[in-house]
Amino acid sequence: MCQLNYIHCGKCGKVYSREEFQKLNDQVEVRDKQRIVYKSCSCGYRFWDDRFKYFRLFDKLTIKTPFGILNIEISTVHLEINHGTDEKPKWYETLITCFEKFVEYEKIVRYETELQAQEGHRKIVEKFKNFDFQLKPQITYTLEIDLTDL
């Protein structure tokens, strides 16, 4: 659940209420002949534009299993918008994805602090590297729909 009540600076950690954020002056920049409008924190952080600049962890793992190769991507990023509650904000998330012929997996884990996010990311990578997971068989179906007549 995304809480639009608070916005978090990914550089200095300042938390703005929605009202405070809306009062920030618009900054204008031209890139590739396009006018970009953004808001920035007093520390210089540009919201949305700098979201991966100050914190991003990424690992791509290739794991051999008896059923085939798993290509797993683990990405941990800072979230500018609270994805928790007002009492327990979640400012960071790890996305784990694996889409192969024999397995589909997508999981999101969210954290309150950067330290928790770093530790969570590290633990997830280690679990996969140590083969600390299970491949459980299940029946799956493929959805097909003919849209050629549209």
VOPAGU-2260 file (C-alpha; in pm, 1 decimal, decimal comma):
REM VOPAGU-2260
SITE   aa  ch    i         X         Y         Z
SITE  MET   A    0       0,0       0,0       0,0
SITE  CYS   A    1     150,9     329,4    -109,5
SITE  GLN   A    2     112,5     618,3     135,5
SITE  LEU   A    3     126,6     950,4     -49,9
SITE  ASN   A    4     128,1    1140,4     280,5
SITE  TYR   A    5     509,5    1151,8     304,6
SITE  ILE   A    6     798,6    1182,1      59,1
SITE  HIS   A    7    1153,9    1078,9     155,0
SITE  CYS   A    8    1476,6    1232,2      23,7
SITE  GLY   A    9    1713,7     961,8     -96,1
SITE  LYS   A   10    2022,4    1170,7     -19,4
SITE  CYS   A   11    1978,6    1339,8     320,0
SITE  GLY   A   12    1679,1    1140,8     451,4
SITE  LYS   A   13    1452,1    1439,9     507,7
SITE  VAL   A   14    1083,8    1346,3     513,1
SITE  TYR   A   15     836,7    1592,0     360,9
SITE  SER   A   16     465,7    1590,9     422,8
SITE  ARG   A   17     260,3    1602,3     104,8
SITE  GLU   A   18     181,2    1968,1     174,6
SITE  GLU   A   19     551,1    2055,9     230,7
SITE  PHE   A   20     648,7    1870,0     -85,3
SITE  GLN   A   21     391,3    2050,1    -297,4
SITE  LYS   A   22     526,9    2386,0    -175,1
SITE  LEU   A   23     878,6    2308,2    -304,2
SITE  ASN   A   24     968,7    2519,0    -606,7
SITE  ASP   A   25     960,6    2350,0    -945,1
SITE  GLN   A   26    1303,6    2313,0   -1103,5
SITE  VAL   A   27    1319,9    2320,0   -1483,0
SITE  GLU   A   28    1584,2    2157,7   -1698,5
SITE  VAL   A   29    1604,7    2094,9   -2072,6
SITE  ARG   A   30    1739,9    1755,7   -2182,4
SITE  ASP   A   31    1743,1    1637,8   -2540,6
SITE  LYS   A   32    1513,9    1926,3   -2632,0
SITE  GLN   A   33    1259,1    1816,7   -2370,4
SITE  ARG   A   34    1158,2    2034,3   -2079,1
SITE  ILE   A   35    1189,1    1839,9   -1751,4
SITE  VAL   A   36    1016,8    1974,9   -1439,6
SITE  TYR   A   37    1106,1    1830,6   -1100,2
SITE  LYS   A   38    1116,9    1923,8    -733,9
SITE  SER   A   39    1435,0    1912,6    -532,5
SITE  CYS   A   40    1526,5    1884,1    -165,8
SITE  SER   A   41    1727,5    2155,6       9,7
SITE  CYS   A   42    2028,7    1917,9     -11,9
SITE  GLY   A   43    2007,4    1922,7    -395,0
SITE  TYR   A   44    1846,2    1578,4    -439,3
SITE  ARG   A   45    1611,9    1582,4    -739,6
SITE  PHE   A   46    1300,8    1379,7    -662,3
SITE  TRP   A   47    1228,4    1102,1    -910,3
SITE  ASP   A   48    1533,5    1191,4   -1121,7
SITE  ASP   A   49    1793,1    1094,4    -856,4
SITE  ARG   A   50    1606,4     796,5    -711,2
SITE  PHE   A   51    1873,5     540,5    -811,6
SITE  LYS   A   52    2173,1     772,1    -782,7
SITE  TYR   A   53    2231,3     746,9    -406,9
SITE  PHE   A   54    2111,2     395,8    -327,4
SITE  ARG   A   55    2072,9      94,7    -553,4
SITE  LEU   A   56    2193,4    -262,4    -516,1
SITE  PHE   A   57    2168,1    -508,8    -803,4
SITE  ASP   A   58    2274,3    -869,8    -846,8
SITE  LYS   A   59    2211,3   -1106,6   -1135,1
SITE  LEU   A   60    2263,8   -1470,7   -1045,6
SITE  THR   A   61    2280,5   -1772,9   -1275,5
SITE  ILE   A   62    2208,4   -2092,4   -1087,0
SITE  LYS   A   63    2220,1   -2443,8   -1231,8
SITE  THR   A   64    1942,7   -2673,2   -1109,5
SITE  PRO   A   65    1843,3   -3028,3   -1207,3
SITE  PHE   A   66    1559,3   -2872,4   -1409,9
SITE  GLY   A   67    1760,7   -2608,0   -1592,9
SITE  ILE   A   68    1922,8   -2271,9   -1547,0
SITE  LEU   A   69    1768,5   -2005,7   -1323,0
SITE  ASN   A   70    1851,5   -1644,0   -1404,8
SITE  ILE   A   71    1758,5   -1448,0   -1095,4
SITE  GLU   A   72    1766,8   -1070,8   -1061,6
SITE  ILE   A   73    1773,1    -906,8    -719,8
SITE  SER   A   74    1729,5    -530,1    -712,4
SITE  THR   A   75    1709,3    -316,0    -398,3
SITE  VAL   A   76    1618,4      51,1    -431,2
SITE  HIS   A   77    1515,2     355,9    -231,9
SITE  LEU   A   78    1145,3     444,5    -251,6
SITE  GLU   A   79    1067,6     814,7    -236,5
SITE  ILE   A   80     706,1     746,4    -142,8
SITE  ASN   A   81     621,4     556,6     175,8
SITE  HIS   A   82     510,9     201,1      92,5
SITE  GLY   A   83     434,0     118,5     455,7
SITE  THR   A   84     213,2     296,6     705,5
SITE  ASP   A   85     249,4     634,1     875,6
SITE  GLU   A   86     353,0     449,1    1194,1
SITE  LYS   A   87     591,9     210,1    1018,4
SITE  PRO   A   88     715,8     364,7     692,2
SITE  LYS   A   89     883,8     149,2     426,4
SITE  TRP   A   90    1136,7     353,5     227,5
SITE  TYR   A   91    1330,7      68,5      58,0
SITE  GLU   A   92    1238,0    -244,7    -134,8
SITE  THR   A   93    1399,1    -551,9    -283,5
SITE  LEU   A   94    1247,5    -702,9    -597,3
SITE  ILE   A   95    1340,4   -1062,4    -676,9
SITE  THR   A   96    1249,4   -1189,2   -1024,4
SITE  CYS   A   97    1302,3   -1510,7   -1215,3
SITE  PHE   A   98    1111,0   -1590,0   -1532,4
SITE  GLU   A   99    1214,3   -1913,8   -1702,0
SITE  LYS   A  100    1026,2   -2179,9   -1896,8
SITE  PHE   A  101     992,6   -2396,8   -1587,4
SITE  VAL   A  102     961,2   -2135,7   -1311,2
SITE  GLU   A  103     812,4   -1790,6   -1262,3
SITE  TYR   A  104     889,2   -1601,9    -944,2
SITE  GLU   A  105     842,2   -1244,0    -834,5
SITE  LYS   A  106     866,4   -1126,5    -475,4
SITE  ILE   A  107     890,9    -785,2    -310,9
SITE  VAL   A  108    1037,9    -730,3      36,1
SITE  ARG   A  109    1017,4    -383,4     191,8
SITE  TYR   A  110    1224,7    -223,1     466,7
SITE  GLU   A  111    1218,1      82,6     690,6
SITE  THR   A  112    1588,1     173,7     679,6
SITE  GLU   A  113    1878,3     168,6     435,8
SITE  LEU   A  114    2072,5     -60,1     670,8
SITE  GLN   A  115    1785,7    -312,1     679,3
SITE  ALA   A  116    1767,7    -295,6     298,4
SITE  GLN   A  117    2142,1    -359,9     260,6
SITE  GLU   A  118    2129,4    -653,0     503,1
SITE  GLY   A  119    1811,8    -794,7     347,2
SITE  HIS   A  120    1961,5    -775,7      -2,0
SITE  ARG   A  121    2280,6    -947,4     114,6
SITE  LYS   A  122    2085,9   -1228,1     288,0
SITE  ILE   A  123    1868,2   -1289,2     -18,6
SITE  VAL   A  124    2173,7   -1314,4    -246,6
SITE  GLU   A  125    2341,0   -1554,8      -2,8
SITE  LYS   A  126    2029,1   -1775,1      17,2
SITE  PHE   A  127    2028,3   -1819,1    -359,1
SITE  LYS   A  128    2405,3   -1869,8    -379,3
SITE  ASN   A  129    2383,7   -2136,3    -105,4
SITE  PHE   A  130    2090,4   -2304,6    -283,5
SITE  ASP   A  131    1874,7   -2229,2      21,2
SITE  PHE   A  132    1545,3   -2243,0    -172,4
SITE  GLN   A  133    1307,0   -2505,8    -306,9
SITE  LEU   A  134    1169,6   -2570,4    -652,5
SITE  LYS   A  135     819,0   -2699,5    -592,9
SITE  PRO   A  136     631,2   -2862,4    -881,0
SITE  GLN   A  137     288,3   -2729,4    -963,2
SITE  ILE   A  138      45,9   -2735,3   -1250,9
SITE  THR   A  139      37,5   -2415,0   -1452,5
SITE  TYR   A  140    -172,7   -2303,4   -1743,7
SITE  THR   A  141    -102,2   -2066,5   -2026,1
SITE  LEU   A  142    -365,9   -1808,4   -2106,9
SITE  GLU   A  143    -432,6   -1756,9   -2474,7
SITE  ILE   A  144    -671,7   -1508,0   -2629,9
SITE  ASP   A  145    -719,0   -1429,7   -2998,1
SITE  LEU   A  146    -706,3   -1054,2   -3048,7
SITE  THR   A  147    -653,0   -1051,4   -3426,1
SITE  ASP   A  148   -1013,2    -944,2   -3489,7
SITE  LEU   A  149    -982,5    -616,5   -3298,0
